[in-house]
Amino acid sequence: MAVLALCASGCLPILLGGPRTLKPGDMTVALAGMGRSDHMSDSVKRGGSASGVVELRGGMAENLDSGVTFHLPWTASWDLKYQVNAEGQWTPGTALQVVLGAAQPSFTGILLAGKSFGALTVTASASAGRTNERLWRPGGTPFGTQSETLAKEIYSWGGALEYEASPIHRLFLNVIAWNNVAEQEVPIVEGNKFGVNEGVSWFISAGLRVAWQMPQTIIKRDNSTTVLRGYILSEPTNGSMEIGQVGLFRATVLTDSFTRYIRDGKRIPAGDLKSGMPVLVQGILMPKPSTFLARSIEVQGDR
């Protein structure tokens, strides 16, 4: 029950990154600690003023990435970030980000603007959203009779510094301010409001972000067709042959049960291919250099 209550206690600010989005196959994991200023009186309790943060991000498409952020042990959120424009020589890059609570009603829209100075990236943010969290009296429980839900409309601003210590390691520092412009208390017992006036809250987080890229052969198979025109340089054996032009290039062409063999617009058996024949090959580039999987082999003459 206690874990369920903490999961319903509302989202905290996500970790700020730069406006640049990850490419498909790129991933990052961030580990951080976050501290929060607390304006609550001693007569009101909530989930805590500090949390550990784990952020998982991955590239989805061009100019689009997504992440899941966990504030241990009590909140989780999902976000989608779109890069509006890339950073120029004198102009910052910008991005729009949407954040949704993963297990609680919460949403935020964020505008990011950032500029790189060598290995250091400076980012500024502005956002607006709505969240809620559980409050309770000392000695009580989050869902006891002496508790309530505090719904908040928030405008916020912040900044981040990220230093690229190596191609895969980045250190970062975030400072975010939440200005609660509208608060609505929903106590379990009618007429038992706490009289909360939270005002501006500050959040400071620092940590390490690790980046890596999945092998391209895992995330995407290149099905684009490549065309080769040359001569068969070796007798086809065991689904493989050498094709090329002397002094220009030499490539290994692989064949399988889906390969078509054509002469004068008609299908022919694979055994008709001989060394020295001029051919036109349409195939798929394979990971091994100068190697192709043939989809069709067309004999260009009788030689």
N, C-alpha and C positions, 0 to 999 in steps of 0.2 A: 504494500500500500504506500509506503514512504517513497519508494522508487517511482511509482506511478504518479504520485503527487509532484515530485520534482520534475518529471517529464512534462507535466502540464503547467509548469511555472513560467512559460514564455521564453521567447528567443532572446539571446544576447547578440551584440554586434558580431558580424562575421569578420574574419581577418581581411584587411585590405591588401590587395595586390595591385600591380600596375595595370594600366588600361590594355596592355598587350595580352591577347588571348593565346592559349596553347593551340598548336597545330594537331590535327588528328594523329594519334599515336604518341603524343607527348603527355606525360603525367607528372604530377608533383604530389608530395606528401609534406605537410607542415605540422610541426609540433611546437606548441607555445604554452605559455602561462599568461593568464589574464587577471588583472586586478580591477576592482570596481569601487568607486567612491560610494559611500553609503550615507544617505540623508535620513534614513528611517530612525525614529526614536527607539529607545530601549523597550518600549511597550509593543513593538511590532517586529515580527520575525519574517524572514523570507529565505530563499534557497541558499544564499551565501554571497560573499563579496569577492570570492576568487574562484577560478576554475582552470582546469587544464583544457587545452584546445587541440583537437586533431582535425586537420582539413585534408580531404582527398579531392584532387582536381584532375580532369582529363580533357583533351581536345576532342571536339565533336565534329566540327566542319570548319570551313574557312571563316575566320573571324568569330567563331563561336566556341565557348567551352562551358563546362559545368562542374559544380563541386558539391560535396556534402561536408558539413562542418558539425562536429560534436563538441559541446561544452560539457566536459565530464564533471559530475555524473548526470546532469539534469536536463539539458536541452539539445536539440538537433535541428538543423535547417538544411535546405537544399537551395541552390542558386544557379542561375543561368546568366552568363555574361556575354554581351555582344560588343565587339570592337567597332566603334563608329568610324574612326579614322586613325591611320597610323601616325606615329610621331614624325614631324618634319624637322628640318635643320633648326628652325627657330620656334616652331609651334609644338605644343604638347599633343600627345595622343589622347583620345577620349574613348570611353566605353560606358555602356548602360548595363546595369545589373539588377536582376529581380530575385528577391529572396523570399522563400516560403517556409513556414514552420513545418517540420517533418512529422511532428506528433502533437502540435498545438496550433490554434488559430492565430497565425502571425504572418505579416507580409511587409515587405520593404522594397522601395525602389531607390537605386543608388546611381549617381553620376560620378564617374571617375575621370580625372585628368592627371596625366603624369608626364615627366620629362626625365631622360637619362643623362647623366654626366659621367661618362666613363662607366665604371663598374657600379656607380651609385644611381638609384632611381628614386625620384621624389614624386609622391602621389598625393593629391588632394581629393577629398570626397564631400559630397552633399547628398542627403537622403531624406526621405519621408516615409512613414509607415505606421503600422498599428500592431501592438502586441498586448499580451496580458500575462500576469503572473499571480501566484498564490501568496497571500499574506496571512499570518496567524498570530495569535497571542502567545506570549511566553508560557511554557508549560502545556500548550495545546498541540494540535496536529494540523497539517495542511487542510484536511477535510473535516475537522471538528466543527462544533457549533460556533466556536470563537475564531472563525476564519472567513476570508472573502477572496474574490477575484478582483484584481485591479486591472481594468482595461485602460490602455494608454495610446494616445495619438502622439507621434514623435516626429520632430524635425531634428536632424543631426548633421554634424560636420566633423571632419577629421583629417588626419594626414598620416602618411607612412613613409618610412625610409627603408629601402632594401639594398643590401650590399652583396654583390656577386663575388663571394670569396673564391669560388672555383666554378668550372662549367656545370657542376651538379649541386653545389652547396651555396645557399643564399641566407644571409642573416637579415632579420627584419625587426622593425619597431613600429607599432601602431599606437596612435592616440585618437580616440573618438569621444565626442561629447554628444549626449542625448538630452534634448530639451523637450520635456513632457508638456505639450501645449494643452492637452485635454486629458483628464483622468476621470474615470467612472468606477466607483466602488460598487461591487455586487456582493454584499454579505450573505452568509447562509441564513442568519437570523435577521429578519426584516427590522430596519431601524437601528442596527448595530454597526454603523459605519465607523471606520477607524479615523477618519478625518485626515487622510494622507495628502500631503502637498510636496511631492518629490522634487520638482524643479529640474535643475540641470544635473545630470550624472556623467561622470568621466570614467572612461575605460582605457586602460593601458595594457598592451600585450607585447611580448617579445618572444622570438623563437628562431627556429631553423627550418628552412624549406629545402627539400631535396628533390631534384628534377632528374628525369630519365626519359628515354625514348624507346618504345617497343620496336623490335625488328620489323622492317617494312614487309618482309616475307610473311609475317604473321598477320599484320593488320590489313594488307591489301595485296591481291594478286593482279598483276598487270595483264589485262586481257586485250590490250591494244595490238593491232596487227602490224607486223613488220614485214617488209617486202625485200627479198634477196633475188638478184638476177646474176646467174653465173653458170659454171659448168660442174657436173658431177666429177669430182677428183678421185674418188675411190669407189669401188664396188659396194653397193648398199648391203650391209650385213647386220643382223641382229637389231633391226630398227634404228640404225644409225648410218650416216654417210657424211663425207666431207664435200662441201660445195664452195666454190670460190672462183677467183680469176687470178691467174698467176701474176705475182708482183703487186697485186692490189689488196686482196683480202682472202682469208680462208676461215670458214665457219663450220661448226658441227651442227648438223640438222638431224633431229630425232623424229621418229615417226611412231604412230600408234594405230589402234584400230579405227580411230576417227579421221585419219589422214586420207584425203582424196587424191588420186592420181589421174591426170587428165592429159589427153592429146587430141588436138583438133576438136575440142569441145566435148569429147566423149570420155567416159571413165575407162581406164585401163588397169590391168593388174599390176601390183607392185613389182613383180618379176620382170616387167618390160623395161625397167630403168637400168641403164648401163653406164659405165664410166665414160666420160667424154661428152655426154648429152648436155646441150644447153637447156636450162630449166629456169622457171620463175617460181619462187617459193614464197608463199604467204604463211607466216607463222607467228608464234608468241615468243617474245624474248624471255629466256630463262635466267635464274639467278647466276649461274655459272657464266663467265665471260665468253662471248662469241659462240653461244649455244642457243639454238632455237628449236621449238617444238612445231613441226609443220602441220598446218591445217589443210593445205593443198600444195601439190607439186605439179606444175604444168610443163610438159615437154614442149620446147619452142621450135624444134626442127627434127629432122631424121638422123642427125649425126649421132 
